[in-house]
Structure formats: structure tokens, C-alpha cells
Amino acid sequence: MTLVLTNDDGIDAPGIRALQAALPEQVTAIVAPDRPLSGCSHQLNRGGAIAIDQRQATEHAIAGTPADCTRVAVSYLYPDVQWVLSGINAGGNMGADIHVSGTVAAVREATLLRVPGIAISHYIHNRQPIDWSVATRLANKVLHQLMQSKPAPGQFWNVNLPHLQADDPDPDIVMCPTCTQPLPTEFKVEDGQFHYTGRYGDRARDPGADVDVCLSGNISVAEIRLW
């Protein structure tokens, strides 16, 4: 069973290696952007050439967006792909984030192409560094559960891993809805320039939704429905 791994942080980001390490018994192929494209949402190439750089036998760097990577992988490089997995993103992608996230867009594109997918992101607390070995362990735990069955047509899973401290117990996996609250909109204006000043971790939360679950220290799993 071939699994295609992609992201929006770029093929050289540590998160995609952490994701690959979370799947030690699976056949994986990496098809990811050749540069960081965080926050690019569901942008697509509109007709120009997309360069493909084969770095290893099953690793390709794509001169395109995460959604482009999914299209190239599914239609050309790995037409037998069984899953598209995107991440592990360095930073949360929950609630309103799913509309701007390239990580999520890669899996949304896979869903449109009738390939099941899972997006995985890691919340960053107060700019602390991510322990990628912990991220791998948590990703393995949640992927083992989710990949027992495929999502229904038109649906995919969006996973957010919490930022744990060294002595924290293993988090629970919580199936939950997507938070409806906006991203922080606090701002300041200096010299005619508008700056957002809101803190991501202080964002408003719907009780029991993905933002609340992840920021409370558990793994949030939200089912996203396109149809």
C-alpha cells in the first residue's frame, strides 16, 4: 500500500521526516514543495509548467503548492496511491486555520480526487521548539487508529497534536468538531502599517471543539466534510 506524504513547510522540513518515521512498516513516497509555502491555502498552478526534481527513488520536490503536489502525485507519480498524508506541520491548523492552511489543502485536494487523506499539524506553545521524536510517537498513535478504516467519500480527517511538556502524560485522542471562532484580530497601526498582535494560544474557543481540545493538551481529530 503506497502512502504519499506531503506538506506546506517544504520537502526539507523536519515535520515530513517525523511523519515518515511514524509509519515504519508502510511504503511511503514523499512528494512535497521544493520550498516553504506555509499559509498558501488551496492555490493551484494555473497552466504553467511544474518542475519535478527527483531527489531519491521515492522522493520528489515539486515547484508548486501542496495542492499541486497532490495532483502530481495522484495523477502521475503514484496513481496507485492509497492515502495522502500531509504534515507534520510546524504549527496548529485548527478551526479557522483550515481555510488558509496548505497542509490541509493538500488533503482536501486528495479528497476531491477520491483519495482518502489525513492532515496532521503540531501546535506550538509560546514559540517553544517542537520535540519531533514526541511528534512522531503521537502521530503513530493517531494514525494507527484512523487508518483502520477509510473516511467516507467527501470527508477527511484533520489532526492537531498538542505541545507537551516532558512530564506530561500521553494525551487522549478526541474526535471533535471544528471550532467556529475567528483567529485573533487584535491589531496596532504604526507609521501607516497594520500589524496583527493577537496571540494564537489566546484565541476564542468553542467548548469541546478542536481548538479547545488541542490547547487543553489532547490530540484533536476533526472530520472535515466537503459533501
Stockholm file with secondary structure:
# STOCKHOLM 1.0

chainA/1-227         MTLVLTNDDGIDAPGIRALQAALPEQVTAIVAPDRPLSGCSHQLNRGGAIAIDQRQATEHAIAGTPADCTRVAVSYLYPDVQWVLSGINAGGNMGADIHVSGTVAAVREATLLRVPGIAISHYIHNRQPIDWSVATRLANKVLHQLMQSKPAPGQFWNVNLPHLQADDPDPDIVMCPTCTQPLPTEFKVEDGQFHYTGRYGDRARDPGADVDVCLSGNISVAEIRLW
#=GR chainA/1-227 SS CEEEEECSSCTTSHHHHHHHHTCTTSEEEEEEESSCCTTCTTCCCCSSCCCEEEEETTEEEESSCHHHHHHHIIIIICTTCCEEEEEEEEBCCCGGGGGTCHHHHHHHHHHHTTCCEEEEEECCSTTCCCCHHHHHHHHHHHHHHHTTSCCCTTEEEEEEECCCCTTCCCCCEEEECCCCCCCCCCEEEETTEEEECCCGGGCCCCTTSHHHHHHTTSEEEEEEECC
#=GC SS_cons         CEEEEECSSCTTSHHHHHHHHTCTTSEEEEEEESSCCTTCTTCCCCSSCCCEEEEETTEEEESSCHHHHHHHIIIIICTTCCEEEEEEEEBCCCGGGGGTCHHHHHHHHHHHTTCCEEEEEECCSTTCCCCHHHHHHHHHHHHHHHTTSCCCTTEEEEEEECCCCTTCCCCCEEEECCCCCCCCCCEEEETTEEEECCCGGGCCCCTTSHHHHHHTTSEEEEEEECC
//
